[in-house]
Amino acid sequence: MDKIYYGNMVNLSGLYSENPVKCYLQDEYNKNIYWSKDGNFDIDSTKLGRIDDKNGYVMFTSENEHDVRMWTEGVLSAMLMLKRWVKDKD
């Protein structure tokens, strides 16, 4: 059975998903890239846990769904706090 990896990301538009995105190996020739079932989200298994903000987003990936869920909840909490601060400022 192939490994499953989980990830999520955030950019200025918001969080990609409210839940960790589950990714599977889909290309037998490139065994490092795992994709979501819809093909819109991919994970490089050689860069797990790394945060990448080179292209205007921050991404977190792991073999552990719980780790990604905790990261996602942290992002959601930060977004909620920022939204409240902006609202209070107006």
Biopython code that builds the backbone (N, CA, C, O; Angstrom):
import numpy as np
from Bio.PDB.StructureBuilder import StructureBuilder

atoms = [
    (1, "MET", "N", (0.843, -1.183, 0.000)),
    (1, "MET", "CA", (0.000, 0.000, 0.000)),
    (1, "MET", "C", (0.890, 1.248, 0.000)),
    (1, "MET", "O", (1.842, 1.339, 0.775)),
    (2, "ASP", "N", (0.576, 2.195, -0.864)),
    (2, "ASP", "CA", (1.344, 3.431, -0.965)),
    (2, "ASP", "C", (1.107, 4.320, 0.242)),
    (2, "ASP", "O", (0.067, 4.254, 0.898)),
    (3, "LYS", "N", (2.092, 5.145, 0.512)),
    (3, "LYS", "CA", (1.979, 6.116, 1.594)),
    (3, "LYS", "C", (0.932, 7.162, 1.243)),
    (3, "LYS", "O", (0.608, 7.381, 0.076)),
    (4, "ILE", "N", (0.417, 7.798, 2.281)),
    (4, "ILE", "CA", (-0.492, 8.930, 2.127)),
    (4, "ILE", "C", (0.152, 10.094, 2.857)),
    (4, "ILE", "O", (0.644, 9.941, 3.975)),
    (5, "TYR", "N", (0.149, 11.258, 2.222)),
    (5, "TYR", "CA", (0.677, 12.472, 2.830)),
    (5, "TYR", "C", (-0.457, 13.480, 2.954)),
    (5, "TYR", "O", (-1.441, 13.429, 2.216)),
    (6, "TYR", "N", (-0.298, 14.387, 3.893)),
    (6, "TYR", "CA", (-1.314, 15.402, 4.157)),
    (6, "TYR", "C", (-0.677, 16.777, 4.073)),
    (6, "TYR", "O", (0.500, 16.945, 4.395)),
    (7, "GLY", "N", (-1.443, 17.745, 3.648)),
    (7, "GLY", "CA", (-0.923, 19.097, 3.571)),
    (7, "GLY", "C", (-2.026, 20.125, 3.536)),
    (7, "GLY", "O", (-3.207, 19.797, 3.421)),
    (8, "ASN", "N", (-1.622, 21.368, 3.636)),
    (8, "ASN", "CA", (-2.537, 22.495, 3.487)),
    (8, "ASN", "C", (-1.684, 23.719, 3.201)),
    (8, "ASN", "O", (-0.477, 23.706, 3.443)),
    (9, "MET", "N", (-2.296, 24.766, 2.693)),
    (9, "MET", "CA", (-1.544, 25.981, 2.438)),
    (9, "MET", "C", (-2.447, 27.193, 2.562)),
    (9, "MET", "O", (-3.674, 27.096, 2.517)),
    (10, "VAL", "N", (-1.795, 28.342, 2.720)),
    (10, "VAL", "CA", (-2.500, 29.604, 2.857)),
    (10, "VAL", "C", (-1.767, 30.649, 2.018)),
    (10, "VAL", "O", (-0.539, 30.643, 1.927)),
    (11, "ASN", "N", (-2.538, 31.541, 1.411)),
    (11, "ASN", "CA", (-1.963, 32.694, 0.720)),
    (11, "ASN", "C", (-2.830, 33.899, 1.038)),
    (11, "ASN", "O", (-3.688, 33.816, 1.916)),
    (12, "LEU", "N", (-2.636, 34.998, 0.361)),
    (12, "LEU", "CA", (-3.405, 36.204, 0.666)),
    (12, "LEU", "C", (-4.901, 36.050, 0.394)),
    (12, "LEU", "O", (-5.705, 36.837, 0.893)),
    (13, "SER", "N", (-5.272, 35.061, -0.379)),
    (13, "SER", "CA", (-6.693, 34.797, -0.641)),
    (13, "SER", "C", (-7.336, 33.988, 0.472)),
    (13, "SER", "O", (-8.561, 33.939, 0.578)),
    (14, "GLY", "N", (-6.518, 33.352, 1.302)),
    (14, "GLY", "CA", (-7.048, 32.560, 2.411)),
    (14, "GLY", "C", (-6.491, 31.153, 2.439)),
    (14, "GLY", "O", (-5.535, 30.822, 1.737)),
    (15, "LEU", "N", (-7.107, 30.342, 3.261)),
    (15, "LEU", "CA", (-6.700, 28.958, 3.457)),
    (15, "LEU", "C", (-7.213, 28.089, 2.314)),
    (15, "LEU", "O", (-8.353, 28.243, 1.874)),
    (16, "TYR", "N", (-6.372, 27.178, 1.835)),
    (16, "TYR", "CA", (-6.767, 26.302, 0.729)),
    (16, "TYR", "C", (-7.949, 25.421, 1.118)),
    (16, "TYR", "O", (-8.904, 25.285, 0.353)),
    (17, "SER", "N", (-7.886, 24.819, 2.312)),
    (17, "SER", "CA", (-8.932, 23.911, 2.760)),
    (17, "SER", "C", (-9.075, 24.014, 4.273)),
    (17, "SER", "O", (-8.088, 24.241, 4.973)),
    (18, "GLU", "N", (-10.277, 23.851, 4.777)),
    (18, "GLU", "CA", (-10.474, 23.861, 6.225)),
    (18, "GLU", "C", (-10.019, 22.557, 6.876)),
    (18, "GLU", "O", (-9.946, 22.465, 8.101)),
    (19, "ASN", "N", (-9.717, 21.562, 6.068)),
    (19, "ASN", "CA", (-9.238, 20.264, 6.551)),
    (19, "ASN", "C", (-7.960, 19.889, 5.823)),
    (19, "ASN", "O", (-7.725, 20.362, 4.711)),
    (20, "PRO", "N", (-7.124, 19.044, 6.432)),
    (20, "PRO", "CA", (-5.928, 18.585, 5.727)),
    (20, "PRO", "C", (-6.295, 17.930, 4.396)),
    (20, "PRO", "O", (-7.283, 17.204, 4.294)),
    (21, "VAL", "N", (-5.485, 18.201, 3.390)),
    (21, "VAL", "CA", (-5.697, 17.628, 2.057)),
    (21, "VAL", "C", (-4.906, 16.322, 1.980)),
    (21, "VAL", "O", (-3.699, 16.304, 2.219)),
    (22, "LYS", "N", (-5.586, 15.250, 1.650)),
    (22, "LYS", "CA", (-4.978, 13.917, 1.565)),
    (22, "LYS", "C", (-4.442, 13.714, 0.150)),
    (22, "LYS", "O", (-5.154, 13.920, -0.832)),
    (23, "CYS", "N", (-3.162, 13.303, 0.062)),
    (23, "CYS", "CA", (-2.524, 13.123, -1.247)),
    (23, "CYS", "C", (-1.956, 11.712, -1.401)),
    (23, "CYS", "O", (-1.468, 11.106, -0.448)),
    (24, "TYR", "N", (-2.037, 11.222, -2.613)),
    (24, "TYR", "CA", (-1.637, 9.853, -2.948)),
    (24, "TYR", "C", (-0.643, 9.883, -4.099)),
    (24, "TYR", "O", (-0.617, 10.834, -4.880)),
    (25, "LEU", "N", (0.173, 8.842, -4.202)),
    (25, "LEU", "CA", (1.068, 8.684, -5.336)),
    (25, "LEU", "C", (0.225, 8.364, -6.567)),
    (25, "LEU", "O", (-0.586, 7.438, -6.541)),
    (26, "GLN", "N", (0.416, 9.129, -7.651)),
    (26, "GLN", "CA", (-0.390, 8.900, -8.843)),
    (26, "GLN", "C", (0.440, 8.693, -10.102)),
    (26, "GLN", "O", (-0.102, 8.354, -11.153)),
    (27, "ASP", "N", (1.749, 8.895, -10.004)),
    (27, "ASP", "CA", (2.620, 8.748, -11.168)),
    (27, "ASP", "C", (3.749, 7.795, -10.813)),
    (27, "ASP", "O", (4.609, 8.131, -9.999)),
    (28, "GLU", "N", (3.758, 6.628, -11.406)),
    (28, "GLU", "CA", (4.763, 5.627, -11.060)),
    (28, "GLU", "C", (6.175, 6.058, -11.465)),
    (28, "GLU", "O", (7.151, 5.478, -10.991)),
    (29, "TYR", "N", (6.298, 7.067, -12.334)),
    (29, "TYR", "CA", (7.607, 7.534, -12.776)),
    (29, "TYR", "C", (8.173, 8.629, -11.881)),
    (29, "TYR", "O", (9.386, 8.832, -11.852)),
    (30, "ASN", "N", (7.325, 9.330, -11.159)),
    (30, "ASN", "CA", (7.782, 10.365, -10.233)),
    (30, "ASN", "C", (7.273, 10.002, -8.845)),
    (30, "ASN", "O", (6.178, 10.401, -8.449)),
    (31, "LYS", "N", (8.065, 9.253, -8.123)),
    (31, "LYS", "CA", (7.626, 8.713, -6.834)),
    (31, "LYS", "C", (7.742, 9.711, -5.683)),
    (31, "LYS", "O", (7.477, 9.353, -4.536)),
    (32, "ASN", "N", (8.134, 10.960, -5.967)),
    (32, "ASN", "CA", (8.236, 11.974, -4.921)),
    (32, "ASN", "C", (7.015, 12.885, -4.854)),
    (32, "ASN", "O", (6.807, 13.549, -3.838)),
    (33, "ILE", "N", (6.213, 12.936, -5.896)),
    (33, "ILE", "CA", (5.085, 13.859, -5.945)),
    (33, "ILE", "C", (3.779, 13.102, -5.694)),
    (33, "ILE", "O", (3.466, 12.118, -6.365)),
    (34, "TYR", "N", (3.042, 13.587, -4.722)),
    (34, "TYR", "CA", (1.757, 13.003, -4.337)),
    (34, "TYR", "C", (0.668, 14.037, -4.620)),
    (34, "TYR", "O", (0.867, 15.229, -4.383)),
    (35, "TRP", "N", (-0.473, 13.589, -5.121)),
    (35, "TRP", "CA", (-1.556, 14.485, -5.541)),
    (35, "TRP", "C", (-2.852, 14.193, -4.803)),
    (35, "TRP", "O", (-3.119, 13.060, -4.401)),
    (36, "SER", "N", (-3.654, 15.242, -4.635)),
    (36, "SER", "CA", (-5.006, 15.046, -4.120)),
    (36, "SER", "C", (-5.824, 14.351, -5.198)),
    (36, "SER", "O", (-5.426, 14.329, -6.363)),
    (37, "LYS", "N", (-6.955, 13.786, -4.820)),
    (37, "LYS", "CA", (-7.777, 13.062, -5.794)),
    (37, "LYS", "C", (-8.259, 13.953, -6.932)),
    (37, "LYS", "O", (-8.397, 13.491, -8.065)),
    (38, "ASP", "N", (-8.522, 15.252, -6.635)),
    (38, "ASP", "CA", (-8.981, 16.150, -7.688)),
    (38, "ASP", "C", (-7.835, 16.701, -8.539)),
    (38, "ASP", "O", (-8.076, 17.363, -9.549)),
    (39, "GLY", "N", (-6.598, 16.432, -8.137)),
    (39, "GLY", "CA", (-5.443, 16.855, -8.919)),
    (39, "GLY", "C", (-5.061, 18.315, -8.766)),
    (39, "GLY", "O", (-4.228, 18.812, -9.524)),
    (40, "ASN", "N", (-5.644, 19.013, -7.812)),
    (40, "ASN", "CA", (-5.379, 20.436, -7.641)),
    (40, "ASN", "C", (-4.360, 20.757, -6.555)),
    (40, "ASN", "O", (-3.980, 21.919, -6.405)),
    (41, "PHE", "N", (-3.911, 19.778, -5.804)),
    (41, "PHE", "CA", (-2.996, 19.995, -4.690)),
    (41, "PHE", "C", (-1.944, 18.909, -4.730)),
    (41, "PHE", "O", (-2.271, 17.727, -4.830)),
    (42, "ASP", "N", (-0.670, 19.302, -4.653)),
    (42, "ASP", "CA", (0.382, 18.289, -4.680)),
    (42, "ASP", "C", (1.371, 18.501, -3.555)),
    (42, "ASP", "O", (1.527, 19.612, -3.047)),
    (43, "ILE", "N", (2.041, 17.422, -3.169)),
    (43, "ILE", "CA", (3.032, 17.415, -2.103)),
    (43, "ILE", "C", (4.296, 16.751, -2.628)),
    (43, "ILE", "O", (4.243, 15.678, -3.230)),
    (44, "ASP", "N", (5.421, 17.393, -2.396)),
    (44, "ASP", "CA", (6.721, 16.801, -2.697)),
    (44, "ASP", "C", (7.180, 16.072, -1.432)),
    (44, "ASP", "O", (7.481, 16.715, -0.426)),
    (45, "SER", "N", (7.235, 14.767, -1.469)),
    (45, "SER", "CA", (7.550, 13.980, -0.276)),
    (45, "SER", "C", (8.983, 14.172, 0.211)),
    (45, "SER", "O", (9.316, 13.725, 1.309)),
    (46, "THR", "N", (9.839, 14.826, -0.575)),
    (46, "THR", "CA", (11.209, 15.101, -0.131)),
    (46, "THR", "C", (11.285, 16.392, 0.678)),
    (46, "THR", "O", (12.343, 16.711, 1.221)),
    (47, "LYS", "N", (10.184, 17.142, 0.771)),
    (47, "LYS", "CA", (10.179, 18.424, 1.484)),
    (47, "LYS", "C", (9.095, 18.467, 2.563)),
    (47, "LYS", "O", (8.471, 19.507, 2.770)),
    (48, "LEU", "N", (8.871, 17.369, 3.237)),
    (48, "LEU", "CA", (7.828, 17.310, 4.254)),
    (48, "LEU", "C", (8.122, 18.251, 5.403)),
    (48, "LEU", "O", (9.267, 18.405, 5.830)),
    (49, "GLY", "N", (7.054, 18.884, 5.901)),
    (49, "GLY", "CA", (7.165, 19.743, 7.057)),
    (49, "GLY", "C", (7.757, 21.105, 6.756)),
    (49, "GLY", "O", (7.785, 21.970, 7.632)),
    (50, "ARG", "N", (8.224, 21.311, 5.553)),
    (50, "ARG", "CA", (8.836, 22.587, 5.199)),
    (50, "ARG", "C", (7.778, 23.614, 4.852)),
    (50, "ARG", "O", (6.752, 23.306, 4.246)),
    (51, "ILE", "N", (8.052, 24.821, 5.246)),
    (51, "ILE", "CA", (7.169, 25.923, 4.890)),
    (51, "ILE", "C", (7.798, 26.624, 3.701)),
    (51, "ILE", "O", (8.960, 27.026, 3.759)),
    (52, "ASP", "N", (7.048, 26.774, 2.635)),
    (52, "ASP", "CA", (7.563, 27.356, 1.407)),
    (52, "ASP", "C", (6.762, 28.606, 1.084)),
    (52, "ASP", "O", (5.567, 28.522, 0.799)),
    (53, "ASP", "N", (7.410, 29.766, 1.126)),
    (53, "ASP", "CA", (6.689, 30.992, 0.816)),
    (53, "ASP", "C", (7.291, 31.725, -0.376)),
    (53, "ASP", "O", (7.084, 32.929, -0.527)),
    (54, "LYS", "N", (8.021, 31.028, -1.211)),
    (54, "LYS", "CA", (8.667, 31.650, -2.368)),
    (54, "LYS", "C", (7.669, 32.192, -3.390)),
    (54, "LYS", "O", (7.960, 33.174, -4.072)),
    (55, "ASN", "N", (6.536, 31.586, -3.502)),
    (55, "ASN", "CA", (5.573, 31.956, -4.536)),
    (55, "ASN", "C", (4.310, 32.593, -3.971)),
    (55, "ASN", "O", (3.245, 32.505, -4.583)),
    (56, "GLY", "N", (4.416, 33.227, -2.822)),
    (56, "GLY", "CA", (3.269, 33.929, -2.257)),
    (56, "GLY", "C", (2.344, 33.065, -1.425)),
    (56, "GLY", "O", (1.211, 33.458, -1.149)),
    (57, "TYR", "N", (2.808, 31.898, -1.024)),
    (57, "TYR", "CA", (1.988, 31.051, -0.165)),
    (57, "TYR", "C", (2.866, 30.406, 0.898)),
    (57, "TYR", "O", (4.090, 30.363, 0.774)),
    (58, "VAL", "N", (2.220, 29.907, 1.941)),
    (58, "VAL", "CA", (2.900, 29.139, 2.981)),
    (58, "VAL", "C", (2.232, 27.775, 3.011)),
    (58, "VAL", "O", (1.007, 27.678, 3.084)),
    (59, "MET", "N", (3.035, 26.723, 2.955)),
    (59, "MET", "CA", (2.512, 25.356, 2.878)),
    (59, "MET", "C", (3.119, 24.512, 3.986)),
    (59, "MET", "O", (4.292, 24.664, 4.326)),
    (60, "PHE", "N", (2.311, 23.623, 4.542)),
    (60, "PHE", "CA", (2.796, 22.680, 5.544)),
    (60, "PHE", "C", (2.366, 21.279, 5.145)),
    (60, "PHE", "O", (1.199, 21.051, 4.824)),
    (61, "THR", "N", (3.311, 20.335, 5.163)),
    (61, "THR", "CA", (3.007, 18.949, 4.778)),
    (61, "THR", "C", (3.595, 17.979, 5.796)),
    (61, "THR", "O", (4.576, 18.284, 6.473)),
    (62, "SER", "N", (2.977, 16.808, 5.889)),
    (62, "SER", "CA", (3.429, 15.805, 6.849)),
    (62, "SER", "C", (2.846, 14.441, 6.497)),
    (62, "SER", "O", (1.872, 14.335, 5.752)),
    (63, "GLU", "N", (3.458, 13.412, 7.045)),
    (63, "GLU", "CA", (2.879, 12.072, 6.965)),
    (63, "GLU", "C", (1.769, 11.929, 7.997)),
    (63, "GLU", "O", (0.956, 11.007, 7.917)),
    (64, "ASN", "N", (1.735, 12.833, 8.958)),
    (64, "ASN", "CA", (0.803, 12.757, 10.074)),
    (64, "ASN", "C", (-0.352, 13.748, 9.877)),
    (64, "ASN", "O", (-0.142, 14.961, 9.883)),
    (65, "GLU", "N", (-1.538, 13.237, 9.707)),
    (65, "GLU", "CA", (-2.710, 14.089, 9.487)),
    (65, "GLU", "C", (-2.943, 15.033, 10.671)),
    (65, "GLU", "O", (-3.344, 16.181, 10.481)),
    (66, "HIS", "N", (-2.694, 14.552, 11.882)),
    (66, "HIS", "CA", (-2.906, 15.377, 13.077)),
    (66, "HIS", "C", (-2.015, 16.627, 13.062)),
    (66, "HIS", "O", (-2.467, 17.710, 13.432)),
    (67, "ASP", "N", (-0.758, 16.483, 12.638)),
    (67, "ASP", "CA", (0.147, 17.638, 12.556)),
    (67, "ASP", "C", (-0.403, 18.703, 11.610)),
    (67, "ASP", "O", (-0.364, 19.895, 11.917)),
    (68, "VAL", "N", (-0.909, 18.272, 10.472)),
    (68, "VAL", "CA", (-1.449, 19.214, 9.497)),
    (68, "VAL", "C", (-2.742, 19.828, 10.021)),
    (68, "VAL", "O", (-2.998, 21.012, 9.802)),
    (69, "ARG", "N", (-3.546, 19.045, 10.702)),
    (69, "ARG", "CA", (-4.786, 19.578, 11.292)),
    (69, "ARG", "C", (-4.465, 20.667, 12.322)),
    (69, "ARG", "O", (-5.132, 21.702, 12.358)),
    (70, "MET", "N", (-3.444, 20.437, 13.160)),
    (70, "MET", "CA", (-3.056, 21.434, 14.160)),
    (70, "MET", "C", (-2.535, 22.705, 13.487)),
    (70, "MET", "O", (-2.862, 23.808, 13.926)),
    (71, "TRP", "N", (-1.740, 22.570, 12.441)),
    (71, "TRP", "CA", (-1.240, 23.731, 11.697)),
    (71, "TRP", "C", (-2.417, 24.501, 11.092)),
    (71, "TRP", "O", (-2.467, 25.729, 11.161)),
    (72, "THR", "N", (-3.351, 23.775, 10.505)),
    (72, "THR", "CA", (-4.531, 24.390, 9.884)),
    (72, "THR", "C", (-5.346, 25.158, 10.922)),
    (72, "THR", "O", (-5.783, 26.279, 10.663)),
    (73, "GLU", "N", (-5.550, 24.562, 12.088)),
    (73, "GLU", "CA", (-6.305, 25.245, 13.141)),
    (73, "GLU", "C", (-5.572, 26.500, 13.610)),
    (73, "GLU", "O", (-6.214, 27.496, 13.947)),
    (74, "GLY", "N", (-4.252, 26.469, 13.635)),
    (74, "GLY", "CA", (-3.472, 27.652, 13.988)),
    (74, "GLY", "C", (-3.650, 28.762, 12.969)),
    (74, "GLY", "O", (-3.798, 29.929, 13.333)),
    (75, "VAL", "N", (-3.635, 28.401, 11.693)),
    (75, "VAL", "CA", (-3.844, 29.392, 10.627)),
    (75, "VAL", "C", (-5.244, 29.985, 10.737)),
    (75, "VAL", "O", (-5.415, 31.200, 10.637)),
    (76, "LEU", "N", (-6.244, 29.133, 10.941)),
    (76, "LEU", "CA", (-7.618, 29.627, 11.079)),
    (76, "LEU", "C", (-7.749, 30.576, 12.269)),
    (76, "LEU", "O", (-8.444, 31.588, 12.178)),
    (77, "SER", "N", (-7.091, 30.260, 13.382)),
    (77, "SER", "CA", (-7.125, 31.126, 14.565)),
    (77, "SER", "C", (-6.477, 32.474, 14.272)),
    (77, "SER", "O", (-7.009, 33.516, 14.652)),
    (78, "ALA", "N", (-5.342, 32.455, 13.603)),
    (78, "ALA", "CA", (-4.659, 33.704, 13.253)),
    (78, "ALA", "C", (-5.517, 34.553, 12.318)),
    (78, "ALA", "O", (-5.593, 35.771, 12.476)),
    (79, "MET", "N", (-6.160, 33.911, 11.348)),
    (79, "MET", "CA", (-7.024, 34.647, 10.420)),
    (79, "MET", "C", (-8.202, 35.279, 11.159)),
    (79, "MET", "O", (-8.587, 36.411, 10.866)),
    (80, "LEU", "N", (-8.771, 34.555, 12.109)),
    (80, "LEU", "CA", (-9.885, 35.073, 12.895)),
    (80, "LEU", "C", (-9.447, 36.273, 13.731)),
    (80, "LEU", "O", (-10.165, 37.270, 13.812)),
    (81, "MET", "N", (-8.275, 36.181, 14.350)),
    (81, "MET", "CA", (-7.759, 37.302, 15.140)),
    (81, "MET", "C", (-7.531, 38.527, 14.264)),
    (81, "MET", "O", (-7.899, 39.638, 14.646)),
    (82, "LEU", "N", (-6.931, 38.338, 13.095)),
    (82, "LEU", "CA", (-6.687, 39.461, 12.192)),
    (82, "LEU", "C", (-7.999, 40.094, 11.739)),
    (82, "LEU", "O", (-8.110, 41.317, 11.649)),
    (83, "LYS", "N", (-8.978, 39.262, 11.458)),
    (83, "LYS", "CA", (-10.288, 39.766, 11.024)),
    (83, "LYS", "C", (-10.920, 40.616, 12.127)),
    (83, "LYS", "O", (-11.501, 41.664, 11.847)),
    (84, "ARG", "N", (-10.809, 40.171, 13.373)),
    (84, "ARG", "CA", (-11.348, 40.938, 14.498)),
    (84, "ARG", "C", (-10.615, 42.250, 14.666)),
    (84, "ARG", "O", (-11.244, 43.279, 14.915)),
    (85, "TRP", "N", (-9.281, 42.236, 14.535)),
    (85, "TRP", "CA", (-8.496, 43.460, 14.698)),
    (85, "TRP", "C", (-8.870, 44.484, 13.636)),
    (85, "TRP", "O", (-9.001, 45.670, 13.938)),
    (86, "VAL", "N", (-9.042, 44.038, 12.402)),
    (86, "VAL", "CA", (-9.411, 44.958, 11.321)),
    (86, "VAL", "C", (-10.813, 45.508, 11.580)),
    (86, "VAL", "O", (-11.057, 46.701, 11.397)),
    (87, "LYS", "N", (-11.727, 44.647, 12.001)),
    (87, "LYS", "CA", (-13.100, 45.064, 12.283)),
    (87, "LYS", "C", (-13.131, 46.089, 13.425)),
    (87, "LYS", "O", (-13.838, 47.093, 13.341)),
    (88, "ASP", "N", (-12.368, 45.834, 14.481)),
    (88, "ASP", "CA", (-12.321, 46.756, 15.630)),
    (88, "ASP", "C", (-11.715, 48.094, 15.261)),
    (88, "ASP", "O", (-12.072, 49.125, 15.832)),
    (89, "LYS", "N", (-10.783, 48.077, 14.290)),
    (89, "LYS", "CA", (-10.112, 49.305, 13.872)),
    (89, "LYS", "C", (-11.064, 50.226, 13.115)),
    (89, "LYS", "O", (-10.938, 51.448, 13.194)),
    (90, "ASP", "N", (-12.008, 49.651, 12.386)),
    (90, "ASP", "CA", (-12.962, 50.451, 11.585)),
    (90, "ASP", "C", (-13.996, 51.023, 12.461)),
    (90, "ASP", "O", (-14.889, 51.725, 11.985)),
]
sb = StructureBuilder()
sb.init_structure("model")
sb.init_model(0)
sb.init_chain("A")
sb.init_seg("    ")
for serial, (resi, resn, name, xyz) in enumerate(atoms, 1):
    if name == "N":
        sb.init_residue(resn, " ", resi, " ")
    sb.init_atom(name, np.array(xyz, "f"), 0.0, 1.0, " ", f" {name:<3s}", serial, name[0])
structure = sb.get_structure()
